[in-house]
């Protein structure tokens, strides 16, 4: 009998087409001639080609997407021809060598060849005299002037693309379900390895191996904090050895499948939890669930934030001192996309949730008995018309004992 997996339900060609057409429709509505994208998430959104480690080189590769044509990928190094001829047939051969724009900008040199090629391609698609939306990271204060010198009308396109990306398609959500299942395998492998004397870095290696074996796109770096590294949340991992009774929390947010992530804090104990640790965890979980209970299409980020107590609850004078203590965000190809959900901004600048947004909510508490240790917990969910669907499935009702 044939066996089917969740991957078999994903139509990647449909996902690619829908993403491109969503951006094209936005260009039509806003009178944009083309997008010029350098951010790796936007490049992958428009081309379904991952940058791999080249993601660490801003402006090394880019995409030009004219409203009247297909995305044109300008790749790093000489790998462009293999992507063009073998790996990305859906791009119809429109893959070219990159211009390494950052090298010119960093040296203060006007990128004449890049600009000449850009103008030529915009003219070929009859959009040369229309606004060009650019998502480039800030690498020079003279960037706008460089494009204006070439008689190109630059506008800020980064926020526009984030707005397009915040509503997920059925296939994007399916990719995030797979990312969640990879995280479950990672948690299981780490749980079995937790014991006194094991270092955070060793657990990081075990988790990364488990994720790669399950099909994770790239070796993931985890937030893996134990003991005093959990209060405050140090947001990474170290070579600290675990001690019996330590609290531990893990977030495999950099686990990805086809580029898509879930954000997924879970808390563990090295050994058996004390009653005080169990109570702390349940108290923190109640904070999270109170916020989750508000989630549905049509409510605002402010309504979610109002479910959390004020900063004084955590011993803070203002949210500026600890905006990540109780927080939420959209998630997809980026770890933190819109909408951002934090009392620091959302109470005064609320954003309405929409159906098929994917958001994550997370809360943290430190122990009264031992203020240098804390717990953190998080869920990723799809916003529905009348509620939500949780994508993250590792058991959450109780802290995980090892």
N, C-alpha and C positions, 0 to 999 in steps of 0.2 A: 504494500500500500504506500502511495506517495506521502511523503512527509512535507509539511509546509512550515516555514518560520515567518516571523514578523517581517523580515526583510522582503519576503515574496509579496507582501501586500503594498510595498512602496513602488510607485511609478516614478522613477527618477526623471524620465523624459518629460512627464507632466509637470513635475516640480520645477524643472529648469524653465520650461515654457511659461508657467504661471508667474514665476518670479520676474522674468524679463518683461512680461506683458504688464505686470503691476507697475514696474518702473516706467515703462513706455506710456502707460495711461497717465501717470503723474506728470510726465513731461508735457503731454498734450494739454492737460488742465492748466498747467502753470506757465506755458509758453517757453519751455526750456528747449534749446536746440540739441544739447547733448550733455551727457555726464562724463566727467573725467575722474576716475576713481583710483586712488592709491592705497586706501585702507584694505588690508587683506580680507576682512570680512565682506566688504562690498565687492571686491574682486571675485570672491568665491560665490557670492550671491548671484552675480551676473553671469559667471562662467562655469560654475561647479568645478573649478580647478583650485586645489589647495596650494598654498605657497610653501608648505612644509617649513623648514627652518629659515627659508627666505623671508618668512613673516617678520623676522627680527631686523630686516633691512628696509626701513621706510623709504619709499620712492624708488626701490629697485625694480619694481614692476608696476604696471598699471593697466587699466581698461578704459577704452573710449567707447561709449555707447551713444551713437547718434540716434535721435528719435526716429529717423526714417530708415534705419538699417539694423544690423545685428551687432552685438558686442564684439569689439576687436580687442584681443588680449595681447599685451606687450610683455613678454616673459623675461625673466632673469637669465643671464648667461646664454649658453648655447643649447639649453634644454628645450627651447621653443619649438625646434623642428620635430622632436619626438612627440611633444604634446599635440602639435598640429597634425602629424601624419599617423599617430597611433592611439594616443590616449584620450583624446577629446574630440571624437568625430562630430559631436553635436555643435561644435564651433565652426563647422563647415570650412575648415582650413584657414580661418581668420585669426592666426596666431603669428606674431612677429617678434623679432628681437627687441628687447627693451632698451630704453634710452638712458637709464641710470641718472635720472634727473637730479637726484640728491647730490651727486658728485659735483654737478655744475653749481647748484644753489649753495652748497657748503663752501665752495671756493670763490663765490661771488662772481661767477662767470655767466654771462647771458647764454642760455641754451639754444643757440640759433638753429641747429639741426632738428632738435625736438620741436621747436615752434614751427619751423617750415613744414615738417611732416604733419603736425597737428592741423595746421591751416589747410593743407592739401586735402586731408581726409574729411575735415568739416565741409570744405567746398564741394567735394565729391558727393556729399549727402545733402547739399543745399541747406546747410544750417550754419554756415560760417558767420553770418551776421546776427545770429540769435544768441541769447545768453548761454554760456557754458557753465554748468554747475560742477564745482570742484570740491572734493572731500579731503584734500591733502592735509596731512598733519602740519602744524605750524613749525616750519623750519627756517623761515626768513620773514621779516616784516615787510620786505619788498615784493612778496609773491604776487599780489594783485597788480602791482606796477609792471611786473614782467609780462603778464598777459595783456595788459592794456597797451604796452609798447608794441605788441603784435596786432593791435586792433581787434583783440578778442574781448568780449564782455564777460568777465568772471563774476559768478555769484557763489555764495556759500551753499554747497549741496549736501554737506554731511548730515545736517539735521533732517533734510528732506528724505534721504535714504533711510535713516533710522526710523522715521515715521512710516515709511512704506513697509519696512521689515517687521514692525511691531505686531501686525496681524499675520498669523501663521496659516499656511495651507495644511490640508489634511496630511500631505506627505512630509512636510516639515515636522509636524507633531509626531508622526510615526518615527522619524529619525530620532526625536528626543526620547521616545519610549525605548528605543534600542540603547541609547546612551545611558538611560536609567538602568537597564538590565546589566550593562557592562559594570556600572558602579556597584550593583549588588554583588557581582562576583568578586570585585575588588574588596568590598567590605568583608565578605566571607573569608577571603584569603588572609586579610590582615587580622581578623578576629582570631583565627587559629594560631597566628604567630605572636599575639600579644602575651608577654610574660615578663617578669622582672628581669632587668638587665638588657633586654632588647632595645636598641636605639631607635629613635624616631626615623633616622635615615635608613635603617634596615627595613622598617615597615614601609617607608616610601618606595624602596626598591621592590618589595614584595607586591605592593599594590600596583605599581607601574607594570610589572611583569604580567600580573593577572589581567589588567586592562588590555595590554597588547595582545595577549593570547585570545581575548574575547573579541578582537577586531577594532580596538580603539585606533583612531587615525594616526596619532603620534604618541610618543612617550609622555604621559601626563605628570606634571608636578602637582602634588597635593598640598592642601592645608592639613597638616598633621601635627597637632599640638598636644603635649602631655604635661601634667604637673603644673609648675609655675608658668609654663608657656601658654596655658589656657586662660590666664587672668593677668594682664589683658591678653586678648587673642593676638598672637604674634603673626598670624597669617601666612605661615610657611612651615618648614620643618627644620630640625637641627640634629646634632649628634647626641642629644641628651638621652641617657639610658632611662628606661622606665623603672619605677619603683612600685612595689606592691601597694595597691589601694589608690594609685594615681587615677585621676580623671583624664580622659583623652577625648578629643573630638577631631573628626576628619571631614574634609570637604573635597571630593574628587571633581571639582567644577571644571577642571581642564580635560577631563575625559570627554571625548567627542566622537561622534559617528557621522560621516559625511559633513563634518564641520559643526554639527549641532550639539549643544550642551544641555545638561540640567545642573542646577545648583542644589546641594544635597548634604548639608551638615547632619552628622549623626554623632552621638556621644557614647563612649564606652568607659568601662572601668577595668583596670588591670587587676583581675581577680573578682571577688564578689563585692557588690555595692553595700555600703553601710546604709542604715535607714536615713541618715542625714543626706547622703548623696541621692538616694531615691527621691526623697522629698524635694530636694533642690531641682532635680530633673523634672519632676511632675509640675512644679511651680513654673518652670520655664516653658514647658510644653503647653501649659494653660494659657500663657501669654501669646504663644504662637497661634493656638487654635482659636483664641478670641478674635484675632485679626483675620484668620482664614474664614471664619464664619460670616464675615461681611462680603466676601468675594462673590460677585456676579456682574454681568454686563450692566452698565448704567450707573454703578456706584462710583464714587471718586476715590482717589488715593488719600484724600484728607479723611474720609470716613473710615478707612482702614487705620490710619495713624491715630485717630481719636480713640481707638480701642486700647491703645497702649498707655500706660501711666506716663507722667512727665519725667523729665531728666533727673529730678530729685530722687525718684525711685531707685535709681542706680548710683546715687551719691554725687550727681553732677550738678553744676550750676546752670548749664545750658546744653542744648543739643550739639553745639559746636565742639564740646569736649568729647562726645562719644556718639557721632551720628550712625555708626555701624552697629550699635548695640541692639537696636530694633529697627529693621530695615527691610525693604523689598525692592525688587527690580524686575524688568523684563529680561528674558533670556532666550537665546537662539544661537546664531552664529557667533554672537558676542556674549561674553560672560555677563556683562551688565548693559542691557539695552533699555530703551524706554518701555514703560514709564518707570521712573525712579520713584520709590515709595519711601519717604523718610519724613519724620516730623520736622526736620530741619528746613525743608522747603515745601513739602506737600500741603501743610496746613494753610499756607498763604497762597500757594500756586497749585491748586488741585488739578488732576488730570482724570478724565472719565475712563473707566475700564470698558473695553469693547470685546465682543465675542471673538474667541480664538486668539486673543492675546495669550502668551505663555508667561507667567510671572512666578517669581520665587519670593517667599517670605521667610525671615529668619530672626531668631531672638537669642539672647545670651544672658546668663546670670552667673555671678560669682557666689561662692559659698560663704555663709556667715561664719562657719566653723573654721574655714581656711580660705581667707580672701584671695590667696594666690592661686586658687584653682577654681575653674568655672566649667559650665556646660553650654553647649550651643546646639540648636536643632533647627532644621529647615525643611520646607517642602516646596517642590515645583509643581505648578498646576496650570491647567488650561481654563481660561475664563469661559464660562458657559452663559447662556441666556438667563438661566435661573439658578446659577450656582457655579460649580467648578468640578473639574476632574483632576485628581491627584495623579501625577506621573511617577513620583518617587515612592518605591514600594518596600524598602528595608523597614523592618518592624520599628515602630516609633512609640508605642504605648508605654514602654518601660525602657530605661537605660540598658544598653547591651552589656551584660557581664561576660567575662572571659575565664 
